[in-house]
Amino acid sequence: MFGFSHAQVYYVSSTEGSDQNDGVSIEFPFQSIDKLNSMVFSAGDSIYFKSGDYWEGMFWLKGSGTTLQPIVIDVYGGSDRPIIDGYGYQ
């Protein structure tokens, strides 16, 4: 018997979030890259950054997806790209 883990969706907003939030809804997003860097993601998970928001620092994705269940990184709340300033390591 094969088990499948439940994919999770996370939201991140530097302007409206808090790292005390659970990050699993648009209404209660995480705030910082540090919060994401402390987590391990699984196949099928999605991470949505708020449109137009800005972060400083490196985002080091821990975990891995699969061909059929990649880890998705995308934008929510508009069409402006979020910016992660990786101090020249972009």
PyMOL Python script that loads the backbone (N, CA, C, O; Angstrom):
from pymol import cmd

cmd.read_pdbstr("""\
ATOM      1  N   MET A   1       0.843  -1.182   0.000  1.00  0.00           N
ATOM      2  CA  MET A   1       0.000   0.000   0.000  1.00  0.00           C
ATOM      3  C   MET A   1       0.884   1.239   0.000  1.00  0.00           C
ATOM      4  O   MET A   1       1.835   1.335   0.775  1.00  0.00           O
ATOM      5  N   PHE A   2       0.563   2.179  -0.871  1.00  0.00           N
ATOM      6  CA  PHE A   2       1.331   3.401  -0.975  1.00  0.00           C
ATOM      7  C   PHE A   2       0.582   4.533  -0.306  1.00  0.00           C
ATOM      8  O   PHE A   2      -0.626   4.684  -0.489  1.00  0.00           O
ATOM      9  N   GLY A   3       1.302   5.328   0.471  1.00  0.00           N
ATOM     10  CA  GLY A   3       0.689   6.486   1.114  1.00  0.00           C
ATOM     11  C   GLY A   3       1.101   7.760   0.404  1.00  0.00           C
ATOM     12  O   GLY A   3       2.218   7.867  -0.101  1.00  0.00           O
ATOM     13  N   PHE A   4       0.217   8.702   0.368  1.00  0.00           N
ATOM     14  CA  PHE A   4       0.514   9.994  -0.221  1.00  0.00           C
ATOM     15  C   PHE A   4       0.382  11.051   0.859  1.00  0.00           C
ATOM     16  O   PHE A   4      -0.605  11.095   1.592  1.00  0.00           O
ATOM     17  N   SER A   5       1.389  11.894   0.941  1.00  0.00           N
ATOM     18  CA  SER A   5       1.307  12.971   1.921  1.00  0.00           C
ATOM     19  C   SER A   5       0.365  14.053   1.403  1.00  0.00           C
ATOM     20  O   SER A   5       0.200  14.233   0.197  1.00  0.00           O
ATOM     21  N   HIS A   6      -0.234  14.750   2.321  1.00  0.00           N
ATOM     22  CA  HIS A   6      -1.153  15.823   1.978  1.00  0.00           C
ATOM     23  C   HIS A   6      -0.344  17.062   1.620  1.00  0.00           C
ATOM     24  O   HIS A   6       0.403  17.578   2.452  1.00  0.00           O
ATOM     25  N   ALA A   7      -0.487  17.540   0.392  1.00  0.00           N
ATOM     26  CA  ALA A   7       0.215  18.751  -0.035  1.00  0.00           C
ATOM     27  C   ALA A   7      -0.352  19.952   0.704  1.00  0.00           C
ATOM     28  O   ALA A   7      -1.555  20.035   0.953  1.00  0.00           O
ATOM     29  N   GLN A   8       0.526  20.878   1.048  1.00  0.00           N
ATOM     30  CA  GLN A   8       0.135  22.066   1.801  1.00  0.00           C
ATOM     31  C   GLN A   8       0.406  23.315   0.964  1.00  0.00           C
ATOM     32  O   GLN A   8       1.378  23.364   0.210  1.00  0.00           O
ATOM     33  N   VAL A   9      -0.444  24.308   1.097  1.00  0.00           N
ATOM     34  CA  VAL A   9      -0.262  25.600   0.441  1.00  0.00           C
ATOM     35  C   VAL A   9       0.121  26.611   1.509  1.00  0.00           C
ATOM     36  O   VAL A   9      -0.525  26.693   2.554  1.00  0.00           O
ATOM     37  N   TYR A  10       1.188  27.392   1.245  1.00  0.00           N
ATOM     38  CA  TYR A  10       1.651  28.426   2.167  1.00  0.00           C
ATOM     39  C   TYR A  10       1.623  29.782   1.470  1.00  0.00           C
ATOM     40  O   TYR A  10       1.890  29.883   0.272  1.00  0.00           O
ATOM     41  N   TYR A  11       1.295  30.827   2.241  1.00  0.00           N
ATOM     42  CA  TYR A  11       1.271  32.198   1.739  1.00  0.00           C
ATOM     43  C   TYR A  11       2.251  33.031   2.546  1.00  0.00           C
ATOM     44  O   TYR A  11       2.405  32.841   3.753  1.00  0.00           O
ATOM     45  N   VAL A  12       2.923  33.974   1.848  1.00  0.00           N
ATOM     46  CA  VAL A  12       3.921  34.823   2.494  1.00  0.00           C
ATOM     47  C   VAL A  12       3.714  36.259   2.036  1.00  0.00           C
ATOM     48  O   VAL A  12       3.626  36.529   0.838  1.00  0.00           O
ATOM     49  N   SER A  13       3.638  37.181   2.996  1.00  0.00           N
ATOM     50  CA  SER A  13       3.503  38.606   2.690  1.00  0.00           C
ATOM     51  C   SER A  13       4.360  39.407   3.656  1.00  0.00           C
ATOM     52  O   SER A  13       4.171  39.336   4.870  1.00  0.00           O
ATOM     53  N   SER A  14       5.308  40.172   3.111  1.00  0.00           N
ATOM     54  CA  SER A  14       6.157  41.002   3.971  1.00  0.00           C
ATOM     55  C   SER A  14       5.384  42.179   4.550  1.00  0.00           C
ATOM     56  O   SER A  14       5.772  42.719   5.586  1.00  0.00           O
ATOM     57  N   THR A  15       4.296  42.584   3.900  1.00  0.00           N
ATOM     58  CA  THR A  15       3.537  43.760   4.346  1.00  0.00           C
ATOM     59  C   THR A  15       2.329  43.422   5.201  1.00  0.00           C
ATOM     60  O   THR A  15       1.892  44.252   5.998  1.00  0.00           O
ATOM     61  N   GLU A  16       1.782  42.229   5.055  1.00  0.00           N
ATOM     62  CA  GLU A  16       0.550  41.878   5.771  1.00  0.00           C
ATOM     63  C   GLU A  16       0.676  40.628   6.637  1.00  0.00           C
ATOM     64  O   GLU A  16      -0.278  40.243   7.313  1.00  0.00           O
ATOM     65  N   GLY A  17       1.850  39.992   6.619  1.00  0.00           N
ATOM     66  CA  GLY A  17       2.002  38.725   7.317  1.00  0.00           C
ATOM     67  C   GLY A  17       2.600  38.845   8.700  1.00  0.00           C
ATOM     68  O   GLY A  17       3.007  39.921   9.137  1.00  0.00           O
ATOM     69  N   SER A  18       2.643  37.707   9.380  1.00  0.00           N
ATOM     70  CA  SER A  18       3.299  37.560  10.680  1.00  0.00           C
ATOM     71  C   SER A  18       3.805  36.125  10.769  1.00  0.00           C
ATOM     72  O   SER A  18       3.111  35.188  10.374  1.00  0.00           O
ATOM     73  N   ASP A  19       5.003  35.963  11.284  1.00  0.00           N
ATOM     74  CA  ASP A  19       5.532  34.612  11.440  1.00  0.00           C
ATOM     75  C   ASP A  19       4.852  33.854  12.568  1.00  0.00           C
ATOM     76  O   ASP A  19       5.123  32.671  12.774  1.00  0.00           O
ATOM     77  N   GLN A  20       3.976  34.522  13.293  1.00  0.00           N
ATOM     78  CA  GLN A  20       3.143  33.855  14.296  1.00  0.00           C
ATOM     79  C   GLN A  20       1.907  33.225  13.645  1.00  0.00           C
ATOM     80  O   GLN A  20       1.238  32.394  14.260  1.00  0.00           O
ATOM     81  N   ASN A  21       1.603  33.617  12.405  1.00  0.00           N
ATOM     82  CA  ASN A  21       0.478  33.033  11.666  1.00  0.00           C
ATOM     83  C   ASN A  21       0.811  31.610  11.244  1.00  0.00           C
ATOM     84  O   ASN A  21       1.969  31.194  11.287  1.00  0.00           O
ATOM     85  N   ASP A  22      -0.220  30.861  10.832  1.00  0.00           N
ATOM     86  CA  ASP A  22       0.023  29.497  10.344  1.00  0.00           C
ATOM     87  C   ASP A  22       0.432  29.473   8.876  1.00  0.00           C
ATOM     88  O   ASP A  22       0.912  28.449   8.390  1.00  0.00           O
ATOM     89  N   GLY A  23       0.249  30.597   8.151  1.00  0.00           N
ATOM     90  CA  GLY A  23       0.707  30.701   6.776  1.00  0.00           C
ATOM     91  C   GLY A  23      -0.092  29.922   5.757  1.00  0.00           C
ATOM     92  O   GLY A  23       0.294  29.879   4.589  1.00  0.00           O
ATOM     93  N   VAL A  24      -1.196  29.301   6.154  1.00  0.00           N
ATOM     94  CA  VAL A  24      -1.917  28.437   5.222  1.00  0.00           C
ATOM     95  C   VAL A  24      -3.147  29.101   4.607  1.00  0.00           C
ATOM     96  O   VAL A  24      -3.959  28.437   3.964  1.00  0.00           O
ATOM     97  N   SER A  25      -3.283  30.419   4.808  1.00  0.00           N
ATOM     98  CA  SER A  25      -4.383  31.128   4.161  1.00  0.00           C
ATOM     99  C   SER A  25      -3.928  32.532   3.784  1.00  0.00           C
ATOM    100  O   SER A  25      -2.992  33.073   4.373  1.00  0.00           O
ATOM    101  N   ILE A  26      -4.594  33.111   2.804  1.00  0.00           N
ATOM    102  CA  ILE A  26      -4.287  34.475   2.375  1.00  0.00           C
ATOM    103  C   ILE A  26      -4.502  35.452   3.524  1.00  0.00           C
ATOM    104  O   ILE A  26      -3.793  36.453   3.628  1.00  0.00           O
ATOM    105  N   GLU A  27      -5.465  35.172   4.378  1.00  0.00           N
ATOM    106  CA  GLU A  27      -5.776  36.064   5.494  1.00  0.00           C
ATOM    107  C   GLU A  27      -4.708  36.031   6.586  1.00  0.00           C
ATOM    108  O   GLU A  27      -4.570  37.000   7.333  1.00  0.00           O
ATOM    109  N   PHE A  28      -3.953  34.944   6.695  1.00  0.00           N
ATOM    110  CA  PHE A  28      -2.956  34.791   7.762  1.00  0.00           C
ATOM    111  C   PHE A  28      -1.625  34.277   7.203  1.00  0.00           C
ATOM    112  O   PHE A  28      -1.188  33.181   7.555  1.00  0.00           O
ATOM    113  N   PRO A  29      -0.979  35.067   6.330  1.00  0.00           N
ATOM    114  CA  PRO A  29       0.278  34.618   5.727  1.00  0.00           C
ATOM    115  C   PRO A  29       1.463  34.737   6.686  1.00  0.00           C
ATOM    116  O   PRO A  29       1.412  35.474   7.671  1.00  0.00           O
ATOM    117  N   PHE A  30       2.527  33.998   6.379  1.00  0.00           N
ATOM    118  CA  PHE A  30       3.807  34.226   7.042  1.00  0.00           C
ATOM    119  C   PHE A  30       4.329  35.588   6.589  1.00  0.00           C
ATOM    120  O   PHE A  30       3.799  36.189   5.655  1.00  0.00           O
ATOM    121  N   GLN A  31       5.380  36.065   7.265  1.00  0.00           N
ATOM    122  CA  GLN A  31       5.956  37.351   6.892  1.00  0.00           C
ATOM    123  C   GLN A  31       7.363  37.242   6.314  1.00  0.00           C
ATOM    124  O   GLN A  31       7.684  37.938   5.351  1.00  0.00           O
ATOM    125  N   SER A  32       8.203  36.390   6.877  1.00  0.00           N
ATOM    126  CA  SER A  32       9.629  36.479   6.569  1.00  0.00           C
ATOM    127  C   SER A  32      10.181  35.290   5.787  1.00  0.00           C
ATOM    128  O   SER A  32       9.633  34.188   5.796  1.00  0.00           O
ATOM    129  N   ILE A  33      11.290  35.569   5.114  1.00  0.00           N
ATOM    130  CA  ILE A  33      12.060  34.520   4.459  1.00  0.00           C
ATOM    131  C   ILE A  33      12.656  33.587   5.518  1.00  0.00           C
ATOM    132  O   ILE A  33      12.762  32.380   5.298  1.00  0.00           O
ATOM    133  N   ASP A  34      13.042  34.149   6.666  1.00  0.00           N
ATOM    134  CA  ASP A  34      13.592  33.316   7.745  1.00  0.00           C
ATOM    135  C   ASP A  34      12.615  32.222   8.161  1.00  0.00           C
ATOM    136  O   ASP A  34      13.021  31.092   8.433  1.00  0.00           O
ATOM    137  N   LYS A  35      11.337  32.554   8.210  1.00  0.00           N
ATOM    138  CA  LYS A  35      10.321  31.549   8.558  1.00  0.00           C
ATOM    139  C   LYS A  35      10.337  30.411   7.544  1.00  0.00           C
ATOM    140  O   LYS A  35      10.320  29.239   7.920  1.00  0.00           O
ATOM    141  N   LEU A  36      10.369  30.758   6.254  1.00  0.00           N
ATOM    142  CA  LEU A  36      10.407  29.728   5.210  1.00  0.00           C
ATOM    143  C   LEU A  36      11.687  28.902   5.304  1.00  0.00           C
ATOM    144  O   LEU A  36      11.666  27.686   5.110  1.00  0.00           O
ATOM    145  N   ASN A  37      12.807  29.574   5.603  1.00  0.00           N
ATOM    146  CA  ASN A  37      14.087  28.869   5.695  1.00  0.00           C
ATOM    147  C   ASN A  37      14.133  27.888   6.861  1.00  0.00           C
ATOM    148  O   ASN A  37      14.979  26.994   6.877  1.00  0.00           O
ATOM    149  N   SER A  38      13.247  28.039   7.825  1.00  0.00           N
ATOM    150  CA  SER A  38      13.212  27.127   8.974  1.00  0.00           C
ATOM    151  C   SER A  38      12.343  25.895   8.710  1.00  0.00           C
ATOM    152  O   SER A  38      12.245  25.007   9.557  1.00  0.00           O
ATOM    153  N   MET A  39      11.720  25.845   7.544  1.00  0.00           N
ATOM    154  CA  MET A  39      10.763  24.780   7.234  1.00  0.00           C
ATOM    155  C   MET A  39      11.338  23.790   6.225  1.00  0.00           C
ATOM    156  O   MET A  39      12.263  24.114   5.479  1.00  0.00           O
ATOM    157  N   VAL A  40      10.785  22.591   6.212  1.00  0.00           N
ATOM    158  CA  VAL A  40      11.103  21.583   5.200  1.00  0.00           C
ATOM    159  C   VAL A  40       9.819  21.320   4.428  1.00  0.00           C
ATOM    160  O   VAL A  40       8.791  20.970   5.007  1.00  0.00           O
ATOM    161  N   PHE A  41       9.892  21.491   3.118  1.00  0.00           N
ATOM    162  CA  PHE A  41       8.720  21.341   2.264  1.00  0.00           C
ATOM    163  C   PHE A  41       8.696  19.949   1.636  1.00  0.00           C
ATOM    164  O   PHE A  41       9.724  19.283   1.514  1.00  0.00           O
ATOM    165  N   SER A  42       7.494  19.530   1.243  1.00  0.00           N
ATOM    166  CA  SER A  42       7.285  18.187   0.703  1.00  0.00           C
ATOM    167  C   SER A  42       6.752  18.254  -0.718  1.00  0.00           C
ATOM    168  O   SER A  42       6.291  19.298  -1.179  1.00  0.00           O
ATOM    169  N   ALA A  43       6.826  17.127  -1.397  1.00  0.00           N
ATOM    170  CA  ALA A  43       6.297  17.020  -2.753  1.00  0.00           C
ATOM    171  C   ALA A  43       4.847  17.483  -2.783  1.00  0.00           C
ATOM    172  O   ALA A  43       4.037  17.069  -1.954  1.00  0.00           O
ATOM    173  N   GLY A  44       4.527  18.342  -3.741  1.00  0.00           N
ATOM    174  CA  GLY A  44       3.168  18.843  -3.904  1.00  0.00           C
ATOM    175  C   GLY A  44       2.867  20.123  -3.155  1.00  0.00           C
ATOM    176  O   GLY A  44       1.827  20.738  -3.388  1.00  0.00           O
ATOM    177  N   ASP A  45       3.759  20.545  -2.252  1.00  0.00           N
ATOM    178  CA  ASP A  45       3.539  21.804  -1.536  1.00  0.00           C
ATOM    179  C   ASP A  45       3.623  22.989  -2.497  1.00  0.00           C
ATOM    180  O   ASP A  45       4.273  22.913  -3.539  1.00  0.00           O
ATOM    181  N   SER A  46       2.956  24.080  -2.130  1.00  0.00           N
ATOM    182  CA  SER A  46       3.007  25.323  -2.900  1.00  0.00           C
ATOM    183  C   SER A  46       3.324  26.474  -1.962  1.00  0.00           C
ATOM    184  O   SER A  46       2.832  26.525  -0.834  1.00  0.00           O
ATOM    185  N   ILE A  47       4.154  27.404  -2.439  1.00  0.00           N
ATOM    186  CA  ILE A  47       4.519  28.600  -1.680  1.00  0.00           C
ATOM    187  C   ILE A  47       4.164  29.795  -2.551  1.00  0.00           C
ATOM    188  O   ILE A  47       4.693  29.952  -3.651  1.00  0.00           O
ATOM    189  N   TYR A  48       3.261  30.639  -2.050  1.00  0.00           N
ATOM    190  CA  TYR A  48       2.819  31.809  -2.797  1.00  0.00           C
ATOM    191  C   TYR A  48       3.304  33.080  -2.114  1.00  0.00           C
ATOM    192  O   TYR A  48       3.006  33.316  -0.943  1.00  0.00           O
ATOM    193  N   PHE A  49       4.053  33.900  -2.851  1.00  0.00           N
ATOM    194  CA  PHE A  49       4.521  35.190  -2.364  1.00  0.00           C
ATOM    195  C   PHE A  49       3.565  36.277  -2.838  1.00  0.00           C
ATOM    196  O   PHE A  49       3.088  36.238  -3.972  1.00  0.00           O
ATOM    197  N   LYS A  50       3.285  37.252  -1.966  1.00  0.00           N
ATOM    198  CA  LYS A  50       2.328  38.308  -2.296  1.00  0.00           C
ATOM    199  C   LYS A  50       2.890  39.236  -3.366  1.00  0.00           C
ATOM    200  O   LYS A  50       4.036  39.680  -3.296  1.00  0.00           O
ATOM    201  N   SER A  51       2.066  39.508  -4.339  1.00  0.00           N
ATOM    202  CA  SER A  51       2.400  40.384  -5.448  1.00  0.00           C
ATOM    203  C   SER A  51       2.902  41.735  -4.944  1.00  0.00           C
ATOM    204  O   SER A  51       2.267  42.363  -4.097  1.00  0.00           O
ATOM    205  N   GLY A  52       4.049  42.180  -5.470  1.00  0.00           N
ATOM    206  CA  GLY A  52       4.584  43.496  -5.153  1.00  0.00           C
ATOM    207  C   GLY A  52       5.344  43.599  -3.844  1.00  0.00           C
ATOM    208  O   GLY A  52       5.955  44.635  -3.582  1.00  0.00           O
ATOM    209  N   ASP A  53       5.331  42.558  -3.007  1.00  0.00           N
ATOM    210  CA  ASP A  53       6.056  42.613  -1.733  1.00  0.00           C
ATOM    211  C   ASP A  53       7.553  42.416  -1.958  1.00  0.00           C
ATOM    212  O   ASP A  53       7.981  41.934  -3.007  1.00  0.00           O
ATOM    213  N   TYR A  54       8.339  42.800  -0.951  1.00  0.00           N
ATOM    214  CA  TYR A  54       9.800  42.804  -1.041  1.00  0.00           C
ATOM    215  C   TYR A  54      10.399  42.153   0.205  1.00  0.00           C
ATOM    216  O   TYR A  54       9.954  42.403   1.326  1.00  0.00           O
ATOM    217  N   TRP A  55      11.409  41.317  -0.007  1.00  0.00           N
ATOM    218  CA  TRP A  55      12.138  40.679   1.088  1.00  0.00           C
ATOM    219  C   TRP A  55      13.626  40.813   0.830  1.00  0.00           C
ATOM    220  O   TRP A  55      14.056  40.863  -0.322  1.00  0.00           O
ATOM    221  N   GLU A  56      14.411  40.873   1.891  1.00  0.00           N
ATOM    222  CA  GLU A  56      15.863  40.817   1.784  1.00  0.00           C
ATOM    223  C   GLU A  56      16.338  39.503   2.380  1.00  0.00           C
ATOM    224  O   GLU A  56      15.820  39.039   3.396  1.00  0.00           O
ATOM    225  N   GLY A  57      17.330  38.914   1.733  1.00  0.00           N
ATOM    226  CA  GLY A  57      17.900  37.666   2.227  1.00  0.00           C
ATOM    227  C   GLY A  57      17.701  36.534   1.240  1.00  0.00           C
ATOM    228  O   GLY A  57      16.948  36.655   0.273  1.00  0.00           O
ATOM    229  N   MET A  58      18.376  35.450   1.494  1.00  0.00           N
ATOM    230  CA  MET A  58      18.318  34.283   0.619  1.00  0.00           C
ATOM    231  C   MET A  58      17.188  33.349   1.039  1.00  0.00           C
ATOM    232  O   MET A  58      16.960  33.127   2.228  1.00  0.00           O
ATOM    233  N   PHE A  59      16.496  32.814   0.061  1.00  0.00           N
ATOM    234  CA  PHE A  59      15.485  31.790   0.298  1.00  0.00           C
ATOM    235  C   PHE A  59      16.114  30.453  -0.052  1.00  0.00           C
ATOM    236  O   PHE A  59      16.394  30.173  -1.217  1.00  0.00           O
ATOM    237  N   TRP A  60      16.333  29.636   0.958  1.00  0.00           N
ATOM    238  CA  TRP A  60      16.944  28.321   0.784  1.00  0.00           C
ATOM    239  C   TRP A  60      15.852  27.264   0.934  1.00  0.00           C
ATOM    240  O   TRP A  60      15.501  26.880   2.050  1.00  0.00           O
ATOM    241  N   LEU A  61      15.327  26.805  -0.173  1.00  0.00           N
ATOM    242  CA  LEU A  61      14.252  25.815  -0.162  1.00  0.00           C
ATOM    243  C   LEU A  61      14.786  24.472   0.326  1.00  0.00           C
ATOM    244  O   LEU A  61      15.695  23.900  -0.275  1.00  0.00           O
ATOM    245  N   LYS A  62      14.217  23.978   1.417  1.00  0.00           N
ATOM    246  CA  LYS A  62      14.581  22.666   1.946  1.00  0.00           C
ATOM    247  C   LYS A  62      13.455  21.694   1.619  1.00  0.00           C
ATOM    248  O   LYS A  62      12.277  22.014   1.779  1.00  0.00           O
ATOM    249  N   GLY A  63      13.826  20.522   1.165  1.00  0.00           N
ATOM    250  CA  GLY A  63      12.846  19.524   0.758  1.00  0.00           C
ATOM    251  C   GLY A  63      12.924  19.334  -0.743  1.00  0.00           C
ATOM    252  O   GLY A  63      13.711  19.992  -1.424  1.00  0.00           O
ATOM    253  N   SER A  64      12.108  18.437  -1.250  1.00  0.00           N
ATOM    254  CA  SER A  64      12.104  18.214  -2.693  1.00  0.00           C
ATOM    255  C   SER A  64      10.751  17.710  -3.152  1.00  0.00           C
ATOM    256  O   SER A  64       9.995  17.088  -2.406  1.00  0.00           O
ATOM    257  N   GLY A  65      10.485  18.002  -4.393  1.00  0.00           N
ATOM    258  CA  GLY A  65       9.278  17.518  -5.028  1.00  0.00           C
ATOM    259  C   GLY A  65       9.600  16.324  -5.903  1.00  0.00           C
ATOM    260  O   GLY A  65      10.689  15.754  -5.834  1.00  0.00           O
ATOM    261  N   THR A  66       8.643  15.962  -6.719  1.00  0.00           N
ATOM    262  CA  THR A  66       8.826  14.878  -7.681  1.00  0.00           C
ATOM    263  C   THR A  66       8.365  15.384  -9.041  1.00  0.00           C
ATOM    264  O   THR A  66       7.848  16.495  -9.157  1.00  0.00           O
ATOM    265  N   THR A  67       8.554  14.572 -10.054  1.00  0.00           N
ATOM    266  CA  THR A  67       8.087  14.946 -11.384  1.00  0.00           C
ATOM    267  C   THR A  67       6.581  15.167 -11.390  1.00  0.00           C
ATOM    268  O   THR A  67       6.087  16.098 -12.026  1.00  0.00           O
ATOM    269  N   LEU A  68       5.857  14.313 -10.683  1.00  0.00           N
ATOM    270  CA  LEU A  68       4.402  14.427 -10.655  1.00  0.00           C
ATOM    271  C   LEU A  68       3.894  15.381  -9.585  1.00  0.00           C
ATOM    272  O   LEU A  68       2.777  15.889  -9.685  1.00  0.00           O
ATOM    273  N   GLN A  69       4.706  15.628  -8.562  1.00  0.00           N
ATOM    274  CA  GLN A  69       4.309  16.526  -7.469  1.00  0.00           C
ATOM    275  C   GLN A  69       5.449  17.491  -7.140  1.00  0.00           C
ATOM    276  O   GLN A  69       6.113  17.349  -6.114  1.00  0.00           O
ATOM    277  N   PRO A  70       5.672  18.480  -8.021  1.00  0.00           N
ATOM    278  CA  PRO A  70       6.740  19.447  -7.747  1.00  0.00           C
ATOM    279  C   PRO A  70       6.359  20.373  -6.592  1.00  0.00           C
ATOM    280  O   PRO A  70       5.186  20.480  -6.233  1.00  0.00           O
ATOM    281  N   ILE A  71       7.341  21.027  -6.024  1.00  0.00           N
ATOM    282  CA  ILE A  71       7.081  22.122  -5.092  1.00  0.00           C
ATOM    283  C   ILE A  71       6.916  23.370  -5.948  1.00  0.00           C
ATOM    284  O   ILE A  71       7.823  23.744  -6.692  1.00  0.00           O
ATOM    285  N   VAL A  72       5.769  24.006  -5.843  1.00  0.00           N
ATOM    286  CA  VAL A  72       5.430  25.152  -6.691  1.00  0.00           C
ATOM    287  C   VAL A  72       5.702  26.446  -5.937  1.00  0.00           C
ATOM    288  O   VAL A  72       5.321  26.587  -4.775  1.00  0.00           O
ATOM    289  N   ILE A  73       6.365  27.392  -6.602  1.00  0.00           N
ATOM    290  CA  ILE A  73       6.567  28.732  -6.062  1.00  0.00           C
ATOM    291  C   ILE A  73       5.921  29.695  -7.041  1.00  0.00           C
ATOM    292  O   ILE A  73       6.243  29.691  -8.229  1.00  0.00           O
ATOM    293  N   ASP A  74       4.993  30.533  -6.533  1.00  0.00           N
ATOM    294  CA  ASP A  74       4.218  31.394  -7.427  1.00  0.00           C
ATOM    295  C   ASP A  74       3.835  32.676  -6.692  1.00  0.00           C
ATOM    296  O   ASP A  74       4.287  32.923  -5.574  1.00  0.00           O
ATOM    297  N   VAL A  75       3.007  33.476  -7.327  1.00  0.00           N
ATOM    298  CA  VAL A  75       2.573  34.771  -6.801  1.00  0.00           C
ATOM    299  C   VAL A  75       1.069  34.746  -6.566  1.00  0.00           C
ATOM    300  O   VAL A  75       0.338  34.021  -7.241  1.00  0.00           O
ATOM    301  N   TYR A  76       0.607  35.555  -5.591  1.00  0.00           N
ATOM    302  CA  TYR A  76      -0.832  35.723  -5.380  1.00  0.00           C
ATOM    303  C   TYR A  76      -1.133  37.199  -5.162  1.00  0.00           C
ATOM    304  O   TYR A  76      -0.255  37.972  -4.779  1.00  0.00           O
ATOM    305  N   GLY A  77      -2.369  37.579  -5.408  1.00  0.00           N
ATOM    306  CA  GLY A  77      -2.822  38.928  -5.084  1.00  0.00           C
ATOM    307  C   GLY A  77      -2.512  39.996  -6.108  1.00  0.00           C
ATOM    308  O   GLY A  77      -2.564  41.182  -5.782  1.00  0.00           O
ATOM    309  N   GLY A  78      -2.195  39.623  -7.323  1.00  0.00           N
ATOM    310  CA  GLY A  78      -1.922  40.617  -8.359  1.00  0.00           C
ATOM    311  C   GLY A  78      -0.932  40.087  -9.373  1.00  0.00           C
ATOM    312  O   GLY A  78      -0.561  38.913  -9.344  1.00  0.00           O
ATOM    313  N   SER A  79      -0.505  40.962 -10.272  1.00  0.00           N
ATOM    314  CA  SER A  79       0.395  40.532 -11.336  1.00  0.00           C
ATOM    315  C   SER A  79       1.822  41.054 -11.162  1.00  0.00           C
ATOM    316  O   SER A  79       2.721  40.623 -11.884  1.00  0.00           O
ATOM    317  N   ASP A  80       2.050  41.981 -10.211  1.00  0.00           N
ATOM    318  CA  ASP A  80       3.409  42.465  -9.970  1.00  0.00           C
ATOM    319  C   ASP A  80       4.229  41.369  -9.309  1.00  0.00           C
ATOM    320  O   ASP A  80       3.773  40.703  -8.379  1.00  0.00           O
ATOM    321  N   ARG A  81       5.423  41.199  -9.796  1.00  0.00           N
ATOM    322  CA  ARG A  81       6.284  40.167  -9.229  1.00  0.00           C
ATOM    323  C   ARG A  81       6.744  40.552  -7.829  1.00  0.00           C
ATOM    324  O   ARG A  81       7.091  41.707  -7.583  1.00  0.00           O
ATOM    325  N   PRO A  82       6.747  39.601  -6.922  1.00  0.00           N
ATOM    326  CA  PRO A  82       7.382  39.847  -5.627  1.00  0.00           C
ATOM    327  C   PRO A  82       8.897  39.864  -5.834  1.00  0.00           C
ATOM    328  O   PRO A  82       9.403  39.254  -6.777  1.00  0.00           O
ATOM    329  N   ILE A  83       9.615  40.555  -4.963  1.00  0.00           N
ATOM    330  CA  ILE A  83      11.069  40.655  -5.089  1.00  0.00           C
ATOM    331  C   ILE A  83      11.725  40.059  -3.852  1.00  0.00           C
ATOM    332  O   ILE A  83      11.396  40.414  -2.720  1.00  0.00           O
ATOM    333  N   ILE A  84      12.663  39.144  -4.094  1.00  0.00           N
ATOM    334  CA  ILE A  84      13.518  38.626  -3.033  1.00  0.00           C
ATOM    335  C   ILE A  84      14.925  39.088  -3.369  1.00  0.00           C
ATOM    336  O   ILE A  84      15.545  38.580  -4.303  1.00  0.00           O
ATOM    337  N   ASP A  85      15.432  40.057  -2.603  1.00  0.00           N
ATOM    338  CA  ASP A  85      16.773  40.591  -2.808  1.00  0.00           C
ATOM    339  C   ASP A  85      17.752  39.690  -2.075  1.00  0.00           C
ATOM    340  O   ASP A  85      17.872  39.742  -0.851  1.00  0.00           O
ATOM    341  N   GLY A  86      18.441  38.873  -2.834  1.00  0.00           N
ATOM    342  CA  GLY A  86      19.369  37.908  -2.250  1.00  0.00           C
ATOM    343  C   GLY A  86      20.773  38.451  -2.077  1.00  0.00           C
ATOM    344  O   GLY A  86      21.737  37.686  -2.098  1.00  0.00           O
ATOM    345  N   TYR A  87      20.906  39.760  -1.904  1.00  0.00           N
ATOM    346  CA  TYR A  87      22.208  40.392  -1.684  1.00  0.00           C
ATOM    347  C   TYR A  87      23.194  40.060  -2.796  1.00  0.00           C
ATOM    348  O   TYR A  87      24.354  39.749  -2.529  1.00  0.00           O
ATOM    349  N   GLY A  88      22.735  40.125  -4.041  1.00  0.00           N
ATOM    350  CA  GLY A  88      23.605  39.872  -5.174  1.00  0.00           C
ATOM    351  C   GLY A  88      23.680  38.419  -5.600  1.00  0.00           C
ATOM    352  O   GLY A  88      24.342  38.104  -6.590  1.00  0.00           O
ATOM    353  N   TYR A  89      23.019  37.527  -4.878  1.00  0.00           N
ATOM    354  CA  TYR A  89      23.043  36.103  -5.219  1.00  0.00           C
ATOM    355  C   TYR A  89      21.765  35.669  -5.905  1.00  0.00           C
ATOM    356  O   TYR A  89      21.402  34.494  -5.853  1.00  0.00           O
ATOM    357  N   GLN A  90      21.083  36.592  -6.542  1.00  0.00           N
ATOM    358  CA  GLN A  90      19.776  36.308  -7.134  1.00  0.00           C
ATOM    359  C   GLN A  90      19.885  35.348  -8.288  1.00  0.00           C
ATOM    360  O   GLN A  90      18.874  35.002  -8.900  1.00  0.00           O
TER     361      GLN A  90
END
""", "prot")
cmd.dss("prot")
cmd.show_as("cartoon", "prot")
cmd.util.cbc("prot")
cmd.orient("prot")
